[in-house]
Amino acid sequence: MLPGAQPIAATRKLYVLYEDGSTGLMETSVEEPRLPKPGRFVSEAEHATRLSELRAGTGVRLAELVAGDEERTRADFDALTGAGLPEATARRLSGYEGAV
Amino acid sequence: MARCGCAGGECACSVVAGDGTTVTGSGSISDPFVVSADEASCDTVRTCLSGTDGIEYTPGSGVIRANIQTGCGLTGNGRAATPLAVAVAAWPFPCDLEDNAGEVYCDADGVLRTAPRGMVSFHSFQEVRNYADLPVPAGFDQPGDSFQTDVTNPDPCRPAFLLVEREADVDFVLPAGAGAAYGHGTDEMYFLRNTGTTTINDAHTQTTKVFALAALLGPGASTTVTFDVTLGRGSAGATYNRIQVFIRAMILSL
């Protein structure tokens, strides 16, 4: 052991729900960490519930974006193949990856 | 001798000289006994003396002088030519001894002590925050979110030098054509624009900066190390839903 070197303190996980709707998962050795914005410490379960809500919301938005991508790229693909480009070329240019 | 209780009206008491004394006189009033001690001679006294620990004695001359036996860390024997002194080495450094050397102290039990040993310790803090797919703001270095941790100097004697490392990672959802950036305060660290035709989900990279606090942290004192993760150059519907940070510190008191 290096003389003067202090042992690295053990850390623990803390769960936070902030008033702006975000969640926080801290890993720290500080006994009572202070929150930089309004919020409260909660149980792991409560944090997990809110996190699931956030991720579900992201999932919904992502699904909408992917659906929009599909519709748009399919339209581009159809326009390109309709103009006489080979399918492979049309796929690369449009980014369409779905079934024809 | 009057009232001495001897028979026949005469005193039969006698006074004799013991070792080192002389008796004169007859005991009469006009010629009383006189007991005198003999003057002590050097030869006599010298035989009564001896040396012991730390003292050297020569009976022939009567000389008494110091002859202290030293242990580790001491030199000399207590005589004028070789006084008792602390055994030290010559200062080998190019810098000035008076301005740079440390001190030695005496504790309450009479034990010599040196300056307290230096310390090195480590502080680690991590936080992951999730958000509801918030829009990435346009412009440069816009507020994203703020993080902080309190760091304490464990050394009760010395101030500490704080070496701080901060890491951040922001997760972006970038629809086709969208762009987004994040930074450490006013230093933009990452920018990506989706020039493709489909959405990029979870575009991210983790970046690190190391710096030192300008002010030393006093013995036993605490300070709050903050970390503002900024966002910017958001376009075409870019959003963020996760920020992860590490704030670590090396605490050095030497």
Interface residues (C-beta under 8 A of the other chain):
Chain A: L2 P3 G4 A5 Q6 I8 A9 T11 Y18 G21 S22 T23 G24 L25 M26 E27 T28 S29 V30 P33 R34 P36 K37 L51 L54 R55 G57 T58 R61 L62 L65 V66 G68 D69 R72 T73 D76 S94 G95 Y96 E97
Chain B: R117 G118 M119 V120 S121 F122 H123 S124 F125 Q126 E127 V128 R129 N130 Y131 A132 D133 D145 S146 F147 Q148 T149 D150 P154 V173 P175 A176 G196 T197 T198 T199 N201 T224 T226 T239 N241
